[in-house]
Amino acid sequence: MSVFFLLISISILVAGGFLAAFLVSVRSGQYDDDYTPSVRMLFDDTKPSDPSSAPENLTKIKS
């Protein structure tokens, strides 16, 4: 029976540790931005290149 009390007390300590870690992460602002990750894949990483700035041998077709 004493083993049950030992296991229950250890599980309460572990749960308290996870709760403390969660509260620290919330207070540090880790969960503030929940909109940007959902639309991040829609943003372009690079700007499209200007065709007038391309090298001449790529823009003209040789005949």
Backbone as CSV, one residue per row, in Angstrom:
resi,resn,N_x,N_y,N_z,CA_x,CA_y,CA_z,C_x,C_y,C_z
1,MET,0.814,-1.186,0.000,0.000,0.000,0.000,0.867,1.263,0.000
2,SER,2.020,1.182,0.623,2.902,2.344,0.684,3.477,2.672,-0.699
3,VAL,3.546,1.676,-1.575,4.039,1.913,-2.933,3.078,2.828,-3.687
4,PHE,1.785,2.668,-3.468,0.798,3.533,-4.120,0.974,4.991,-3.700
5,PHE,1.207,5.212,-2.420,1.433,6.579,-1.952,2.708,7.168,-2.540
6,LEU,3.721,6.349,-2.689,4.972,6.792,-3.288,4.762,7.142,-4.762
7,LEU,4.067,6.297,-5.496,3.818,6.553,-6.927,2.925,7.770,-7.132
8,ILE,1.931,7.922,-6.303,1.038,9.082,-6.418,1.788,10.366,-6.124
9,SER,2.638,10.362,-5.111,3.386,11.573,-4.790,4.400,11.912,-5.887
10,ILE,5.032,10.912,-6.465,5.967,11.161,-7.574,5.219,11.691,-8.797
11,SER,4.048,11.132,-9.085,3.291,11.607,-10.250,2.790,13.040,-10.046
12,ILE,2.451,13.396,-8.828,2.043,14.773,-8.552,3.224,15.720,-8.716
13,LEU,4.410,15.306,-8.302,5.606,16.124,-8.496,5.927,16.311,-9.985
14,VAL,5.817,15.246,-10.763,6.081,15.336,-12.204,5.047,16.238,-12.873
15,ALA,3.779,16.080,-12.526,2.729,16.929,-13.094,2.944,18.383,-12.707
16,GLY,3.371,18.638,-11.492,3.676,20.005,-11.075,4.852,20.582,-11.855
17,GLY,5.835,19.755,-12.158,6.965,20.206,-12.971,6.535,20.595,-14.377
18,PHE,5.672,19.782,-14.975,5.160,20.116,-16.310,4.300,21.377,-16.271
19,LEU,3.525,21.533,-15.228,2.714,22.745,-15.089,3.600,23.976,-14.944
20,ALA,4.656,23.871,-14.161,5.573,24.997,-13.984,6.266,25.338,-15.301
21,ALA,6.696,24.317,-16.064,7.337,24.561,-17.355,6.366,25.217,-18.331
22,PHE,5.112,24.797,-18.306,4.106,25.404,-19.171,3.872,26.862,-18.809
23,LEU,3.758,27.153,-17.528,3.521,28.533,-17.104,4.703,29.441,-17.436
24,VAL,5.911,28.925,-17.312,7.095,29.714,-17.674,7.096,30.012,-19.164
25,SER,6.740,29.031,-19.987,6.730,29.258,-21.434,5.616,30.215,-21.850
26,VAL,4.496,30.184,-21.178,3.412,31.122,-21.491,3.805,32.542,-21.093
27,ARG,4.417,32.686,-19.947,4.823,34.025,-19.479,5.956,34.610,-20.308
28,SER,6.780,33.745,-20.917,7.888,34.249,-21.735,7.426,34.632,-23.134
29,GLY,6.159,34.362,-23.469,5.612,34.789,-24.753,5.774,33.786,-25.866
30,GLN,6.007,32.544,-25.549,6.221,31.539,-26.585,4.946,31.291,-27.403
31,TYR,3.797,31.482,-26.833,2.546,31.187,-27.513,1.796,32.437,-27.966
32,ASP,2.482,33.568,-28.070,1.810,34.808,-28.424,1.308,34.837,-29.860
33,ASP,2.128,34.417,-30.813,1.773,34.525,-32.223,1.212,33.199,-32.710
34,ASP,-0.102,33.116,-32.825,-0.685,31.874,-33.313,-1.292,32.026,-34.699
35,TYR,-1.159,33.198,-35.313,-1.706,33.399,-36.651,-0.653,33.183,-37.738
36,THR,0.531,33.720,-37.561,1.556,33.673,-38.598,1.954,32.250,-39.004
37,PRO,2.132,31.307,-38.097,2.523,29.969,-38.550,1.501,29.317,-39.481
38,SER,0.237,29.673,-39.346,-0.762,29.040,-40.201,-0.751,29.586,-41.618
39,VAL,-0.217,30.786,-41.819,-0.176,31.368,-43.159,1.251,31.567,-43.660
40,ARG,2.230,31.082,-42.944,3.629,31.268,-43.337,3.923,30.624,-44.684
41,MET,3.285,29.515,-44.994,3.547,28.846,-46.265,3.006,29.645,-47.452
42,LEU,2.161,30.618,-47.203,1.617,31.423,-48.287,2.521,32.596,-48.657
43,PHE,3.489,32.922,-47.808,4.382,34.040,-48.084,5.493,33.608,-49.028
44,ASP,5.903,34.510,-49.924,7.028,34.235,-50.804,8.319,34.518,-50.060
45,ASP,9.281,33.619,-50.224,10.568,33.825,-49.572,11.444,34.801,-50.346
46,THR,11.358,34.747,-51.674,12.191,35.618,-52.503,11.307,36.456,-53.405
47,LYS,11.811,37.609,-53.774,11.082,38.458,-54.697,11.355,37.974,-56.118
48,PRO,10.375,38.074,-57.008,10.618,37.654,-58.390,11.659,38.563,-59.027
49,SER,12.498,37.970,-59.854,13.569,38.755,-60.471,13.019,39.601,-61.617
50,ASP,13.645,40.720,-61.834,13.268,41.640,-62.895,13.871,41.132,-64.204
51,PRO,13.068,40.906,-65.261,13.612,40.374,-66.511,14.608,41.326,-67.163
52,SER,14.519,42.619,-66.895,15.451,43.553,-67.508,16.844,43.451,-66.879
53,SER,16.945,42.861,-65.691,18.244,42.738,-65.043,18.913,41.400,-65.327
54,ALA,18.277,40.544,-66.127,18.858,39.244,-66.448,20.003,39.425,-67.442
55,PRO,20.973,38.511,-67.443,22.062,38.599,-68.418,21.533,38.525,-69.849
56,GLU,22.256,39.145,-70.768,21.778,39.253,-72.155,21.646,37.892,-72.827
57,ASN,22.534,36.978,-72.552,22.475,35.690,-73.234,21.287,34.838,-72.800
58,LEU,20.643,35.190,-71.694,19.460,34.451,-71.271,18.173,35.082,-71.788
59,THR,18.198,36.345,-72.137,16.969,37.007,-72.567,16.790,36.990,-74.075
60,LYS,17.865,36.875,-74.836,17.759,36.871,-76.289,17.883,35.455,-76.810
61,ILE,17.081,35.155,-77.812,17.142,33.850,-78.450,18.037,33.971,-79.677
62,LYS,19.038,33.115,-79.715,19.956,33.159,-80.869,19.315,32.457,-82.064
63,SER,19.492,33.035,-83.259,18.914,32.416,-84.438,19.942,31.760,-85.309
